[in-house]
């Protein structure tokens, strides 16, 4: 079986990203389905190994396909020199924001050049990016700009649950104002297309309600009647298998029972809370609609425990495994 090459950008050097990426490379089960290599600064990885007393060997590679893919070997594509005297764990630093951005940039370039089959990302810090003068608020925006894609889709996967998001990093007030019929129609179509792309077609896409109990016929909220239901009716008439709106307090449970192929959440926390409450460590974020597949952990840089050795790599392992699972559907490039 051909194993896809998964590039893993290690995120903010002052956070837990380097630690969880290194620990993930020690999991034997990964190597049956994937060849993971890290995009990082070698100096950062070696410091992490030394300070956390992790037994592994750093193998610097100039070409991903030449790595040694087995537990105990950390293959690193060293793309950013980093001066360790400038590194203070658990703090916002411009140098770390810049390094995190350059790791992502290199990962995207390798994917676009066909030298990696997918990209899995460790967490970055938005404040560090801002301090470094990086004009993006998160991974998705960076990936969109570097790939030339206008509006990629975010999907969470955990167990049988797949969640799409109508909006991401905007205020709740802005998210509510984005619940419009035309936008919903566009997203329903795109979500259905992406479910088909990853081989999850053949089921109903559920749309979550915005208001409690779906607004109860406009007794407390008019969005369902004026925007959401018309969007569902019109896309159903176009041949798409979509239903709703279902109350957000039940639709995710219904999806976990196998009733739906996916759920379209109407704002960030509506879907995040559902997935992370069910299984925080195994929820994986996928960015779909790019020229390549990207997966990510669903947590942040955890500055409060960075450098302590207490970070769990479970979510990073899951992100690599999900990348390996879907990468063949994008076609092998290496």
N, C-alpha and C positions, 0 to 999 in steps of 0.2 A: 504494500500500500504506500502510495506517495504521501509523504507528510508535508503539509504546508509550512513555509517559513513565516513565523510570526514575529514581527518587529515589536518590541516592547519599549516605549518611551518611559523613562523612569520618573518623570514629573519633577516637582520642586526638590532640589537637593537638600533643603532644610526640613522637608517633611518626611513622611514614612515611605514615600515612593521607592527610593533605592532599596530600603530594607525588604519591603514586600516583594519587589521584583527579584531580588537575589534569593529570597526564601522560596519563591515559586519555582525557581530553576532547580531546586533540590527535590522536587516532587517527581518520582519515577513515572507516575501514571501519565504525565504530560507527554513523555517522549514516545509513547505508542501512537500518538495522533498528531504531534506537532514538533516543530524545530524552533523553539523560542530563542531569540537573541535580544540583548539589551542595547538600547540607544542611550548612551550616557557618557559621562566623563569618567575615565578609568580611575582617576584620583579619588573621586567620590565613592566609587564602588569599593576600592581597596580600603579606604578609611572605614566604610560601613562594615566590611568583613572583619577588620581588626578590632574595632571598638565593640562590636556585638559578639565577637569570638565565634564567628560562623566559619565552619570548615568547608572551603570551596576554593577552586582555582580560577582566577580570571584569565580568560583566553581572548586576547585582542584580535579581532578579525578585520580584514580589509574588504572581504566579500562574504555576504551571509551564507552562501552555499558551502563555504569552506570551514564552517564552524564544527566544533566537536560536540555533538548533541547527545549528552548523557548526563545523568544526575551528578552533581559535584563539580561540574564545569560551568562557569558563568561566561558565556560568549558575549563580548561587548564590542559594539561598533563605536569606537571612541571618536566622537565628532566635535566635542567642545572642550578645549582646555579649561580647567577650573582651578583657581588658586585657593587651596584649602584654608589659608589664613583668613580668607574673607567669609568663611562659612561659620555661621552661628545657628545651631539647630533650633528649630521651633520658632523662628522669627521671620518677619517680613523683610526681604532683602532684594534690592534691584538686581544684584548679580544672579540670584537664584531664579528670579522671574525671567531674566534674559536666557539663562541656560535652559530652563524648562521649555521656553518657546523654541529654542534652537534644536532641542531634542525632537520636538514635534515636527518641526520643519524638515529635519533630516528623514524622519520616518515617512512623512508624506512623499518626499522625493524618491525614496527607495520603492515605495508602493507604486508611484506613478511610472517609475522606470522599469517596473517588472522585476525588481530584485527582492521584494517581499510580497507575500500573498495576502497579508492582512496586517493591520496595526492595532495593537492593544495598548491602552494608555493608563499610566498611574496618575494620581491626582496632582493638579497644579493649584496655585493659590492666586486668586484674582487680585488681591492687593499687591502681591509681588510683581505680577504682570504690569499693573498700573504704575508701580514705582519704577519699573524698567522702561516705561514709555511704550509698552506694547498696547496698541489701541483696540484690544478685543477683551470681552468679558469672560470668555471661556473656551473650552476645547472646540465646541461645535462651530463657533464663529471663526476661529482660527482655521479649522479644517475646510470650512466653506470658502474662505478667501484663498487659501493655498491651492485648492482644487478647482476654483472657478465655478463653484456650485452656489446657486442663489439661496436656497432654503432647504437644507437636508433635513430628513426626518430623524427624530429620536425615538427609539423603541426600547423599552425595558423588557427583559425576559427573565423569568424565574419560575421554575417548574413548568406548569402548563399555561402560565399567565404571560401574555404579551400585551404591553401597554404603549400606545402612541400618545403624543402630546400635541395639542392644538397650539399651545404657546409654551415658551420656556422661561428664560430669565427676564421677566418683566414683572412689574408690580401687579398685585391682585386686581387693582382697578383697571389697569391696562389689559390684563388677561380677560376680564369680563367684557370689556369693550370690543375685544377681538372675536367674540362669539357671534359671528355673522353668517348668514346663510351661504353666501358665495364662498367664504373661506372654508366653511365646514364641507361644502360640496367638493372643493378642491382636495381637502385633506382626506376625505373618505375615499375618493378615487385613488389618491397616492398610497394610502395605507393598504388598500386592497391589492394594488400593484406590487407593493413591497412584500406583502404576505405571500403572494404568488412567487416572487423572486426567491424567497428563502424556503420555498416548498411547504408553506403552511396554508395554502389555499384550500378551499372546499368546506369552509365553515363560515359562520355569520360574524361580521364585524359589529360589535355593539358600541353604541355611542352613549357615554355617560351623561346624565342630566347635570345641569349647572346648579339649580336651586333644590332645596330640600323637597323630596317627594315629587320632583319634576315640576315644581311650581304650583301644583294642584289647580290646573286650568286658570292660571294667572292670579290666583289668590295671593301668592307671594313670589312674584317674579314672572316676567313675560317672555323671557328668552326662549323657553321651550316652545311655546305656541307660535311666536313670531319668527324665530330663526332656526331652531334645531329641528323641529318636526318637518317644516317645509324642505329643509336640506335633505333629510332622510327620505322623504317621499320622492323627491326629484331624482336622487341617485338610485333609488330602488327602481324607478321607471326606466333608468338607463341600463338596468341589468345587473346592478351591484347588490350583493347579498349583505345588506346592512339593516340593523334594527335598533330601536330605542325611541326616545331616551330612557335609560334605566337609571334609577336612583343610585347615586354614587356610594351609598351605604350598602348596596347589595350586588352591584354589577361585577365587581372584581371577584367576589366569592363565587358568583355564577360562572365566571370564566374559568376559575380554578376547578370547577366541577366538570369542565369540558363542554359547556354550552356554547362557547364562542371561540373563534380562532384568534380574536384580538379585541382590545377595548381602546376606543379613542377617548382619552381623558381631556378635559377642557382647559386645564391649567396645571402648572408645575406640581404643586403639592398634592393635588387630587390623586395623581397617579403615583407619585413618589411615596406617599404615606402608605398606600395600599401594598405596594411591592415590598417596601422595606420592613413593614410590620410583619408581613408574612415570612420573609427570610432575608434579613439585612445582608448577611455575608454572601449570599448566592445570587443576589440580584445583579444582573449585568446590563449595562447600557450599550446599545448598538446605535451607531450613526449610519443610516441608510440613505441611498441616493447619491453617494459619492462614487467616484470611479473605482474605489476599492472599499473593502469592508473595514470598519473600525469598531472595536469594542472597548469597554472601559469598566473599571471598578465604579461602584455607585457611592463612594464616600470621598471625603476630602483629605487634606494633607495631615490632619490630626497633629497639629503642632504641639499639643499638650503632652503627647507621648513620644514625639519624634526623638530618635536617638536612644531610647530606653530599651529597645529590643522586645517591647511588648506588642508590637503591631502584628495582627493576624494577616497572613498571606492568602487566606481562603478565597477572598473575592478576586484577587489577582489571578489565582489558579483558574477560577471559574471564567474569568475574562479571556484567558488564553485558550481554554477549552472550547468556549463558544466561538471564538475566532476560528479555531481549527475546524469546528463543526460546519460552519457556513462558508468558509473560504473556498472550498471546491465549487460552490455554486456560482462564484464569481469567475471561475476559471483559473487554473494554475498558470502562474507566470514564470515559475522557476523550477 
